[in-house]
Amino acid sequence: MELRIFTEPQQGASYDQLLAVARAAEDAGYGAFFRSDHYLKMGAVSGDPGPTDAWTTLAGIARETSRIRLGTLMTAATFRLPGPLAITVAQVDQMSGGRVELGIGTGWYAEEHTAYGIPFPPVGERFDRLEEQLAVITGLWETPVGKTFDFAGTYYPVADSPALPKPVQQPRPPILLGGMGPKRTPRLAARYADEFNLPFLSVEATVAQVGRVRQACAEIGRDPGTMRWSHALVFCCGRTDAEVARRAAAIGREPAELRENGLAGTPAELVDKIGRYAETGSERIYLQLLDLADLDHLELVAAEVLPQL
């Protein structure tokens, strides 16, 4: 089981704070630093100092780190055109020496679209657009150098593209899809995803969605064993109940609720619950770090949980 760090900077974080977390995660031995791609806070928090752009942030961090992998959970297809997004991600992959992964989804948070003038079509159209985005992005990356790429899309037609620049990773950086959509999500994952992420989902609920994605893979002749499975879960670890309670209070949550819906408790409790996720086939857990100032939290899990995995 690999542990990765996942941040939600729209809740309030500067680039410098994110860089500090990424460096601490790299030094502590985590596999990756990921961030959400949102432009508006959620809930009652202030959101100060305001949003940071996901790919601008990752480009900066790419030049300030050397080992840790970098990516998004999830970039919204509504935010960017597929051609420019393919260019951006390929460039950040070059800047990082081949450490980038693209998590992408339909987009779901209507209020952030309204707040920043981003069109937000109905969910069916968003899935249509996501499917075309995936076709264009992968097509551009996988087109051989010296050849051109064409795509007869409804929303994103492409003609005679030089399909440049190329990412370092070949044939392309890993693509992550995820979520609980029962039909189109599994079909898109089977066709395009290297990894399927299950966000904030119980062990019991995991089984049904994994089954749908496996079935979708089988229907197109893909070996489901080629899919990597992962989870994203909030974590709250402490050596004592008092330490767990302190960290829970800092993010506005209750220890009992976090034990039920996330990864919370002592290092031994985290190891036990991670083991139950591993039994579902999960190979990675993205630990949602909500208190970005608490770098000791990262050190604790790295010291007392990671060695047991």
N, C-alpha and C positions, 0 to 999 in steps of 0.2 A: 504494500500500500504506500502510495506517494502522497505526501501532504503538500498542498500549495496554499498560498496566502491570497485572499480575495478581499478587496476594499470597495467601499461605497463612498467615493469622495464627494458626490453631490450633496451628501449630508453635512458637509463642511470640512474642507481640506485644501491646503495650498499645494503647489507642486513640491515645495521643499519638504512638507510633511510626507508626501507620497514617496519621494526619493529616500527619505530616512527609513521608511518602512521597507522599501525594496532592498536597500542595502543591508538592513538588519536581517531580512529574510534570507538574502543570499549568504551572509556571513554565518547564519545559524543552520544552514543546510537544507532549507526548503527547496522544492523543485521548481517553483514558479511564483511570480508576482502577477496577479491579474487585478483588473479593476472593472467596475461597471462602466457603462457608457450612457450616462444620463445628464441632462442639462437643468434639472430642477429637483430640489429636495423633496423628500416624502415625510409626512408626519409633521409633528410640532416643532422639530428642531429648526434653528435659524437658517442653516445652510451657508452661513458666512464662512469664507469670503466670496462665495459664489462658485459656479461650476468651473471645472477644468476640462478641456477637450481630451478625450481618451487617447487618441492617436498622437496628438501633440505631446502629451505627458509621456507616453511610452517611447516616443522618439528620443526625448531627453534622457529618460532612464536607461535607454539602450546604450547611450554613450557613457553612462556613469556606472555601469555594472559590467560584469565579464562572463558570468556563468548562468545566472538564473534565467529561466524562460519567462516570456512576457506575453500578455494577451488580454482579451476582453471577454467578459461575461455580462451581457452580450451587446455587441454593436447593433444598433437598430437599423434595419434596411431603409427606414424612412429618412434617416439622417443624411445619407450620402448617395451619390450616383455610383453605380458599380464600377465603371471605368476608373474614375478618380480614386475610389476606395482601393481597387486593385493596385494602383500606382503607389498610394500611400503605404499600404501594408508591405508591398515589395520593398519599398525604400527603407522602412523601419527594419525589415528583415535584414537588408544589407547593412544598416547602421549597427545592428546587434550582432552581426556575424552569424546569422541564421538561428535566432532564438525566439521567433515570433509565432504566435498561434492566433487564428481569427475565430472568435466566437461571434455568431451573428444570428439575429432573430427578426421577427416581424416588427418589433416595436409594440408597446402596449400602453404607455403612460400618456394619455391624451393631454393632460394639463401641461406637460413640458413642451409639447408641440404648439399648443396655443400660446404659451409664454414666450416662445422664440420664433414664431411665424413659420413653423414647419408643417407642411400639409400632412393630414392624418386621415387617410382613406379608411373605409370600412374594412373589417377584418378579412373578408374574402379577398379583396383586392390587395391587402397587405401580404397575404400569403402568395398571391400571384406574382407580386413584385419581388418578394423574397426568392421565389423559385427562379425568376429570370436573373436576379442578382447573382445567385449561386452559379448559374450556367455561364454568365458573362465573366465573373471573377475567375472561376476555375478554367474557363476556356482561354482567357488571356494569359494566365500563368503557365498553362500547359502547352500552348502553341510553340512549336520549335522556333528557335532563333532563325530569322531570315524568312519565316513564313508569316502570313497575315491571318487575322481572325475575323469571322463574320458571324452574326447571330440575328436571325429574323424574329426579334422579340416584339411583343405588343407594346411594352412600356420602355424597353431599353434596346432598340435595334442598333446593331453595330455593323459597320461596313469597312472593310479594308484596313483594319487596325494593325499597326506593327506589333501590338501586344508586348510593349516594353514599358517599364523595365522588368527584368526577371528577378524574382526572389532568390536568395542564396539557396534555400532549401528546395530540393528538386524531388518530384515534379512540382511541388508547391508546399507552402506551409500547411500544417494541420488545420482542419476546419472543425469547429465545434458547433453542434446544434443541440437543442434541448427543450425541455418543457413537457407538459402533460397533454398536449393536443392528441386526440385519439386516432386521427386519420391522416391528415396531411403531414403533420410533424414526423410520424414514423416513416412515411414514404420519402420525404425529403432527406431525412437522416440516412436511410438506406442507400440513397443515390449519391449523396454528397459528403456525409460526415465521416471524419476519422474518429471522432469521440462524441458520445451522447451524454449530456449532463442532465442530472435530475436535481432541480433546485429545491431545497428545503422540504424534502420528501421523506416520509417514514420508511423504515425497512419494509413494512407490509405493503405500502402503496407502490413501492419500487417494482415489485414483481410483475404487476399488471402492465406497466408501461414498457418495461424491458421486453416482456413477451410480445407486445405489439411491434416494437422495433425489430426484434428478431424475425417475426413473421414477415414484415415488410422486406427485410433483407432476403429471406428465402424466396419471396415471390419474384424477385428480379435476378435470382441466381447468385446473390452475394453470400459468402460465408459469414454468418453472424459473428464468428470468432475473430474476424478482422476489425470489429468495432471495439473501441475502448469505452468503458463505462465509468462514469464518475458522478459524484454528488457535490453539492454546495450546501454547507451547513454553518450556522452561526456557532461560534465556540466561546466557552467561558470556563477557563480552567483555574484551579487554585489548589494549593497544597492542603488547605483547610477549608471547612465550610464558611468560615468568616471571610477568607480570601475570595471564595467563589461569590459570596453575597456582595462583597465590595465591587467586584468586577461586573456583576449583574446590574447593580444599582447605577454604575457609571454609564450603562447603555440603556437604562430605563426598562429593564426586564426583571423578572422574578426567577430565582434559582430553580424552583420546581418546574416552572413553565419551560425554562431552557433545557432542563434535564429531559423533559418530555419531547420537545420539538427540535432540539439541537444537540450539540455536543457540550455537555456541561458537567462539572464535578471535579473530582481529583484526577490526576493523571491515570490512575488505575481505572476509573470509571470511563474515561475517554478511550482507553485502549480496548476495554470490553465492548463498548458500543461500536467503535470502528471495526472491530472484528465481526460484528453482526452485519455491517454493511459489506464487508469483504465477502461474506458468505453469499451475497446476492450477485457477486461477480464484479463489484466495484473495485477499481484499481487506483482511483485517486479521490481525494477529498479536498475541496477548496474550502479552507477555513475562513469564514467571513469575519474579518477583524473590524469591529465597529468603533473601538476606542483607539484611534491611530497614535495617540500619545503614549500608550502603554506598551512600549517595546519589551518590557520585562515579560509580558504575556507570551510573546513569541519565544523568548529565551527559555521560559519554563517548559513549554510544549516541546521545543527542540531538544531540551536536555532530558526530559523524563517520559515523553511519549514516543518521539521518533525512534529512539533506539529499540523500542519494543515492537516495532512494526516490521 
